[in-house]
Amino acid sequence: MSHEEITRARLDVLRREHRDLDEAIGALAAQNLSSSLTLQRLKKQKLSLKDRISRLEDELTPDIIA
């Protein structure tokens, strides 16, 4: 596998994790049974995943010098 293929595979995994966290946060928020600390922790994880996704997407996008 090339570096680009590996990066795309990692990107797919991270996007799936991000989507799963989003669903979990929505379910917990709807139940109103979880602590705000748990929700904060999950949201922080989701934001961290989003940052990692952005870095990988930037890595795949070629630099264009204007």
Biopython code that builds the backbone (N, CA, C, O; Angstrom):
import numpy as np
from Bio.PDB.StructureBuilder import StructureBuilder

atoms = [
    (1, "MET", "N", (0.838, -1.188, 0.000)),
    (1, "MET", "CA", (0.000, 0.000, 0.000)),
    (1, "MET", "C", (0.880, 1.247, 0.000)),
    (1, "MET", "O", (1.919, 1.301, 0.658)),
    (2, "SER", "N", (0.442, 2.225, -0.742)),
    (2, "SER", "CA", (1.181, 3.485, -0.790)),
    (2, "SER", "C", (0.842, 4.338, 0.434)),
    (2, "SER", "O", (-0.109, 4.064, 1.166)),
    (3, "HIS", "N", (1.637, 5.361, 0.626)),
    (3, "HIS", "CA", (1.408, 6.281, 1.750)),
    (3, "HIS", "C", (0.018, 6.912, 1.649)),
    (3, "HIS", "O", (-0.672, 7.072, 2.656)),
    (4, "GLU", "N", (-0.385, 7.268, 0.433)),
    (4, "GLU", "CA", (-1.694, 7.896, 0.238)),
    (4, "GLU", "C", (-2.822, 6.928, 0.588)),
    (4, "GLU", "O", (-3.813, 7.332, 1.198)),
    (5, "GLU", "N", (-2.687, 5.673, 0.216)),
    (5, "GLU", "CA", (-3.721, 4.680, 0.527)),
    (5, "GLU", "C", (-3.837, 4.455, 2.030)),
    (5, "GLU", "O", (-4.938, 4.321, 2.564)),
    (6, "ILE", "N", (-2.696, 4.415, 2.704)),
    (6, "ILE", "CA", (-2.695, 4.249, 4.158)),
    (6, "ILE", "C", (-3.355, 5.451, 4.821)),
    (6, "ILE", "O", (-4.148, 5.296, 5.749)),
    (7, "THR", "N", (-3.029, 6.637, 4.349)),
    (7, "THR", "CA", (-3.612, 7.859, 4.906)),
    (7, "THR", "C", (-5.118, 7.887, 4.689)),
    (7, "THR", "O", (-5.868, 8.258, 5.591)),
    (8, "ARG", "N", (-5.564, 7.498, 3.502)),
    (8, "ARG", "CA", (-7.003, 7.459, 3.225)),
    (8, "ARG", "C", (-7.713, 6.438, 4.111)),
    (8, "ARG", "O", (-8.828, 6.693, 4.567)),
    (9, "ALA", "N", (-7.091, 5.297, 4.360)),
    (9, "ALA", "CA", (-7.681, 4.283, 5.234)),
    (9, "ALA", "C", (-7.790, 4.813, 6.664)),
    (9, "ALA", "O", (-8.816, 4.625, 7.319)),
    (10, "ARG", "N", (-6.729, 5.478, 7.152)),
    (10, "ARG", "CA", (-6.772, 6.070, 8.491)),
    (10, "ARG", "C", (-7.846, 7.145, 8.567)),
    (10, "ARG", "O", (-8.534, 7.280, 9.579)),
    (11, "LEU", "N", (-7.982, 7.903, 7.492)),
    (11, "LEU", "CA", (-8.987, 8.959, 7.429)),
    (11, "LEU", "C", (-10.395, 8.372, 7.529)),
    (11, "LEU", "O", (-11.248, 8.914, 8.232)),
    (12, "ASP", "N", (-10.634, 7.276, 6.834)),
    (12, "ASP", "CA", (-11.940, 6.613, 6.901)),
    (12, "ASP", "C", (-12.250, 6.134, 8.316)),
    (12, "ASP", "O", (-13.375, 6.279, 8.793)),
    (13, "VAL", "N", (-11.252, 5.564, 8.983)),
    (13, "VAL", "CA", (-11.440, 5.082, 10.353)),
    (13, "VAL", "C", (-11.758, 6.249, 11.288)),
    (13, "VAL", "O", (-12.666, 6.156, 12.115)),
    (14, "LEU", "N", (-11.018, 7.335, 11.158)),
    (14, "LEU", "CA", (-11.244, 8.501, 12.018)),
    (14, "LEU", "C", (-12.615, 9.117, 11.775)),
    (14, "LEU", "O", (-13.284, 9.534, 12.720)),
    (15, "ARG", "N", (-13.037, 9.177, 10.520)),
    (15, "ARG", "CA", (-14.367, 9.717, 10.213)),
    (15, "ARG", "C", (-15.460, 8.853, 10.829)),
    (15, "ARG", "O", (-16.456, 9.364, 11.340)),
    (16, "ARG", "N", (-15.262, 7.530, 10.773)),
    (16, "ARG", "CA", (-16.238, 6.615, 11.363)),
    (16, "ARG", "C", (-16.302, 6.815, 12.883)),
    (16, "ARG", "O", (-17.389, 6.865, 13.458)),
    (17, "GLU", "N", (-15.140, 6.928, 13.528)),
    (17, "GLU", "CA", (-15.090, 7.170, 14.972)),
    (17, "GLU", "C", (-15.770, 8.493, 15.319)),
    (17, "GLU", "O", (-16.500, 8.579, 16.306)),
    (18, "HIS", "N", (-15.529, 9.521, 14.508)),
    (18, "HIS", "CA", (-16.131, 10.838, 14.731)),
    (18, "HIS", "C", (-17.649, 10.745, 14.643)),
    (18, "HIS", "O", (-18.362, 11.311, 15.471)),
    (19, "ARG", "N", (-18.140, 10.024, 13.631)),
    (19, "ARG", "CA", (-19.580, 9.850, 13.449)),
    (19, "ARG", "C", (-20.184, 9.077, 14.628)),
    (19, "ARG", "O", (-21.259, 9.428, 15.114)),
    (20, "ASP", "N", (-19.494, 8.028, 15.086)),
    (20, "ASP", "CA", (-19.970, 7.246, 16.224)),
    (20, "ASP", "C", (-20.035, 8.094, 17.491)),
    (20, "ASP", "O", (-20.997, 8.009, 18.254)),
    (21, "LEU", "N", (-19.010, 8.908, 17.707)),
    (21, "LEU", "CA", (-19.011, 9.791, 18.876)),
    (21, "LEU", "C", (-20.148, 10.799, 18.799)),
    (21, "LEU", "O", (-20.785, 11.099, 19.809)),
    (22, "ASP", "N", (-20.401, 11.317, 17.614)),
    (22, "ASP", "CA", (-21.486, 12.275, 17.425)),
    (22, "ASP", "C", (-22.824, 11.636, 17.796)),
    (22, "ASP", "O", (-23.651, 12.259, 18.461)),
    (23, "GLU", "N", (-23.032, 10.394, 17.363)),
    (23, "GLU", "CA", (-24.271, 9.689, 17.688)),
    (23, "GLU", "C", (-24.367, 9.416, 19.187)),
    (23, "GLU", "O", (-25.442, 9.550, 19.773)),
    (24, "ALA", "N", (-23.258, 9.036, 19.808)),
    (24, "ALA", "CA", (-23.250, 8.765, 21.244)),
    (24, "ALA", "C", (-23.555, 10.031, 22.040)),
    (24, "ALA", "O", (-24.310, 9.992, 23.012)),
    (25, "ILE", "N", (-22.972, 11.140, 21.628)),
    (25, "ILE", "CA", (-23.224, 12.414, 22.309)),
    (25, "ILE", "C", (-24.690, 12.796, 22.178)),
    (25, "ILE", "O", (-25.309, 13.235, 23.148)),
    (26, "GLY", "N", (-25.247, 12.633, 20.987)),
    (26, "GLY", "CA", (-26.658, 12.942, 20.778)),
    (26, "GLY", "C", (-27.563, 12.081, 21.630)),
    (26, "GLY", "O", (-28.538, 12.576, 22.195)),
    (27, "ALA", "N", (-27.256, 10.799, 21.730)),
    (27, "ALA", "CA", (-28.075, 9.884, 22.530)),
    (27, "ALA", "C", (-27.988, 10.227, 24.016)),
    (27, "ALA", "O", (-29.001, 10.228, 24.716)),
    (28, "LEU", "N", (-26.784, 10.517, 24.494)),
    (28, "LEU", "CA", (-26.626, 10.861, 25.909)),
    (28, "LEU", "C", (-27.295, 12.189, 26.238)),
    (28, "LEU", "O", (-27.898, 12.337, 27.301)),
    (29, "ALA", "N", (-27.191, 13.138, 25.344)),
    (29, "ALA", "CA", (-27.814, 14.444, 25.577)),
    (29, "ALA", "C", (-29.333, 14.312, 25.595)),
    (29, "ALA", "O", (-30.005, 15.003, 26.360)),
    (30, "ALA", "N", (-29.878, 13.435, 24.763)),
    (30, "ALA", "CA", (-31.326, 13.246, 24.710)),
    (30, "ALA", "C", (-31.847, 12.571, 25.973)),
    (30, "ALA", "O", (-32.976, 12.831, 26.390)),
    (31, "GLN", "N", (-31.046, 11.715, 26.583)),
    (31, "GLN", "CA", (-31.477, 10.993, 27.779)),
    (31, "GLN", "C", (-31.440, 11.863, 29.030)),
    (31, "GLN", "O", (-32.193, 11.626, 29.974)),
    (32, "ASN", "N", (-30.586, 12.847, 29.043)),
    (32, "ASN", "CA", (-30.406, 13.726, 30.204)),
    (32, "ASN", "C", (-30.032, 12.955, 31.466)),
    (32, "ASN", "O", (-30.234, 13.455, 32.574)),
    (33, "LEU", "N", (-29.494, 11.752, 31.317)),
    (33, "LEU", "CA", (-29.107, 10.950, 32.472)),
    (33, "LEU", "C", (-27.605, 11.017, 32.747)),
    (33, "LEU", "O", (-27.157, 10.736, 33.859)),
    (34, "SER", "N", (-26.852, 11.383, 31.752)),
    (34, "SER", "CA", (-25.402, 11.393, 31.920)),
    (34, "SER", "C", (-24.935, 12.715, 32.529)),
    (34, "SER", "O", (-25.617, 13.737, 32.448)),
    (35, "SER", "N", (-23.780, 12.662, 33.125)),
    (35, "SER", "CA", (-23.230, 13.871, 33.729)),
    (35, "SER", "C", (-22.674, 14.787, 32.643)),
    (35, "SER", "O", (-22.305, 14.344, 31.555)),
    (36, "SER", "N", (-22.626, 16.052, 32.965)),
    (36, "SER", "CA", (-22.080, 17.008, 32.002)),
    (36, "SER", "C", (-20.590, 16.751, 31.786)),
    (36, "SER", "O", (-20.048, 17.073, 30.729)),
    (37, "LEU", "N", (-19.936, 16.175, 32.784)),
    (37, "LEU", "CA", (-18.518, 15.857, 32.656)),
    (37, "LEU", "C", (-18.297, 14.796, 31.576)),
    (37, "LEU", "O", (-17.347, 14.884, 30.798)),
    (38, "THR", "N", (-19.171, 13.804, 31.533)),
    (38, "THR", "CA", (-19.079, 12.762, 30.502)),
    (38, "THR", "C", (-19.286, 13.365, 29.125)),
    (38, "THR", "O", (-18.547, 13.054, 28.191)),
    (39, "LEU", "N", (-20.285, 14.224, 28.996)),
    (39, "LEU", "CA", (-20.542, 14.869, 27.708)),
    (39, "LEU", "C", (-19.363, 15.739, 27.287)),
    (39, "LEU", "O", (-18.978, 15.744, 26.118)),
    (40, "GLN", "N", (-18.798, 16.466, 28.226)),
    (40, "GLN", "CA", (-17.641, 17.308, 27.918)),
    (40, "GLN", "C", (-16.468, 16.470, 27.427)),
    (40, "GLN", "O", (-15.784, 16.842, 26.474)),
    (41, "ARG", "N", (-16.242, 15.339, 28.084)),
    (41, "ARG", "CA", (-15.135, 14.461, 27.700)),
    (41, "ARG", "C", (-15.339, 13.918, 26.292)),
    (41, "ARG", "O", (-14.401, 13.882, 25.495)),
    (42, "LEU", "N", (-16.575, 13.493, 25.983)),
    (42, "LEU", "CA", (-16.871, 12.968, 24.650)),
    (42, "LEU", "C", (-16.743, 14.055, 23.583)),
    (42, "LEU", "O", (-16.237, 13.799, 22.490)),
    (43, "LYS", "N", (-17.197, 15.253, 23.898)),
    (43, "LYS", "CA", (-17.089, 16.356, 22.940)),
    (43, "LYS", "C", (-15.626, 16.722, 22.689)),
    (43, "LYS", "O", (-15.248, 17.069, 21.570)),
    (44, "LYS", "N", (-14.811, 16.641, 23.739)),
    (44, "LYS", "CA", (-13.384, 16.925, 23.579)),
    (44, "LYS", "C", (-12.731, 15.869, 22.686)),
    (44, "LYS", "O", (-11.899, 16.197, 21.839)),
    (45, "GLN", "N", (-13.108, 14.600, 22.875)),
    (45, "GLN", "CA", (-12.597, 13.532, 22.014)),
    (45, "GLN", "C", (-13.014, 13.764, 20.570)),
    (45, "GLN", "O", (-12.223, 13.577, 19.646)),
    (46, "LYS", "N", (-14.267, 14.175, 20.385)),
    (46, "LYS", "CA", (-14.782, 14.418, 19.038)),
    (46, "LYS", "C", (-14.004, 15.553, 18.367)),
    (46, "LYS", "O", (-13.665, 15.461, 17.188)),
    (47, "LEU", "N", (-13.726, 16.605, 19.104)),
    (47, "LEU", "CA", (-12.959, 17.729, 18.566)),
    (47, "LEU", "C", (-11.533, 17.307, 18.210)),
    (47, "LEU", "O", (-10.987, 17.731, 17.191)),
    (48, "SER", "N", (-10.942, 16.477, 19.054)),
    (48, "SER", "CA", (-9.605, 15.966, 18.775)),
    (48, "SER", "C", (-9.597, 15.138, 17.490)),
    (48, "SER", "O", (-8.676, 15.247, 16.681)),
    (49, "LEU", "N", (-10.622, 14.313, 17.308)),
    (49, "LEU", "CA", (-10.734, 13.526, 16.078)),
    (49, "LEU", "C", (-10.876, 14.434, 14.868)),
    (49, "LEU", "O", (-10.275, 14.189, 13.822)),
    (50, "LYS", "N", (-11.676, 15.482, 15.017)),
    (50, "LYS", "CA", (-11.875, 16.412, 13.903)),
    (50, "LYS", "C", (-10.553, 17.082, 13.516)),
    (50, "LYS", "O", (-10.273, 17.272, 12.333)),
    (51, "ASP", "N", (-9.751, 17.435, 14.507)),
    (51, "ASP", "CA", (-8.443, 18.033, 14.234)),
    (51, "ASP", "C", (-7.533, 17.054, 13.492)),
    (51, "ASP", "O", (-6.842, 17.432, 12.545)),
    (52, "ARG", "N", (-7.537, 15.795, 13.928)),
    (52, "ARG", "CA", (-6.718, 14.778, 13.256)),
    (52, "ARG", "C", (-7.199, 14.550, 11.827)),
    (52, "ARG", "O", (-6.390, 14.366, 10.917)),
    (53, "ILE", "N", (-8.516, 14.564, 11.632)),
    (53, "ILE", "CA", (-9.086, 14.407, 10.288)),
    (53, "ILE", "C", (-8.630, 15.560, 9.399)),
    (53, "ILE", "O", (-8.231, 15.347, 8.255)),
    (54, "SER", "N", (-8.690, 16.770, 9.923)),
    (54, "SER", "CA", (-8.271, 17.950, 9.151)),
    (54, "SER", "C", (-6.805, 17.864, 8.749)),
    (54, "SER", "O", (-6.443, 18.199, 7.622)),
    (55, "ARG", "N", (-5.955, 17.410, 9.684)),
    (55, "ARG", "CA", (-4.529, 17.283, 9.367)),
    (55, "ARG", "C", (-4.293, 16.263, 8.260)),
    (55, "ARG", "O", (-3.479, 16.491, 7.364)),
    (56, "LEU", "N", (-5.002, 15.139, 8.320)),
    (56, "LEU", "CA", (-4.834, 14.115, 7.284)),
    (56, "LEU", "C", (-5.363, 14.599, 5.939)),
    (56, "LEU", "O", (-4.769, 14.323, 4.897)),
    (57, "GLU", "N", (-6.489, 15.327, 5.963)),
    (57, "GLU", "CA", (-7.029, 15.873, 4.712)),
    (57, "GLU", "C", (-6.048, 16.869, 4.101)),
    (57, "GLU", "O", (-5.858, 16.890, 2.885)),
    (58, "ASP", "N", (-5.424, 17.695, 4.944)),
    (58, "ASP", "CA", (-4.420, 18.646, 4.455)),
    (58, "ASP", "C", (-3.216, 17.916, 3.863)),
    (58, "ASP", "O", (-2.618, 18.366, 2.885)),
    (59, "GLU", "N", (-2.875, 16.792, 4.467)),
    (59, "GLU", "CA", (-1.750, 15.997, 3.978)),
    (59, "GLU", "C", (-2.041, 15.435, 2.583)),
    (59, "GLU", "O", (-1.136, 15.299, 1.759)),
    (60, "LEU", "N", (-3.307, 15.113, 2.329)),
    (60, "LEU", "CA", (-3.689, 14.545, 1.035)),
    (60, "LEU", "C", (-3.886, 15.602, -0.044)),
    (60, "LEU", "O", (-3.817, 15.299, -1.235)),
    (61, "THR", "N", (-4.130, 16.845, 0.373)),
    (61, "THR", "CA", (-4.365, 17.923, -0.581)),
    (61, "THR", "C", (-3.029, 18.512, -1.016)),
    (61, "THR", "O", (-2.239, 18.934, -0.171)),
    (62, "PRO", "N", (-2.768, 18.548, -2.309)),
    (62, "PRO", "CA", (-1.482, 19.096, -2.766)),
    (62, "PRO", "C", (-1.406, 20.604, -2.523)),
    (62, "PRO", "O", (-2.403, 21.320, -2.622)),
    (63, "ASP", "N", (-0.204, 21.060, -2.205)),
    (63, "ASP", "CA", (0.022, 22.496, -2.016)),
    (63, "ASP", "C", (0.063, 23.170, -3.379)),
    (63, "ASP", "O", (0.763, 22.725, -4.289)),
    (64, "ILE", "N", (-0.695, 24.245, -3.502)),
    (64, "ILE", "CA", (-0.717, 25.002, -4.750)),
    (64, "ILE", "C", (-0.133, 26.377, -4.465)),
    (64, "ILE", "O", (-0.657, 27.129, -3.644)),
    (65, "ILE", "N", (0.933, 26.689, -5.138)),
    (65, "ILE", "CA", (1.566, 27.991, -4.958)),
    (65, "ILE", "C", (0.953, 28.947, -5.967)),
    (65, "ILE", "O", (1.019, 28.728, -7.176)),
    (66, "ALA", "N", (0.356, 30.011, -5.448)),
    (66, "ALA", "CA", (-0.322, 30.971, -6.326)),
    (66, "ALA", "C", (0.654, 31.977, -6.873)),
    (66, "ALA", "O", (0.265, 32.865, -7.632)),
]
sb = StructureBuilder()
sb.init_structure("model")
sb.init_model(0)
sb.init_chain("A")
sb.init_seg("    ")
for serial, (resi, resn, name, xyz) in enumerate(atoms, 1):
    if name == "N":
        sb.init_residue(resn, " ", resi, " ")
    sb.init_atom(name, np.array(xyz, "f"), 0.0, 1.0, " ", f" {name:<3s}", serial, name[0])
structure = sb.get_structure()
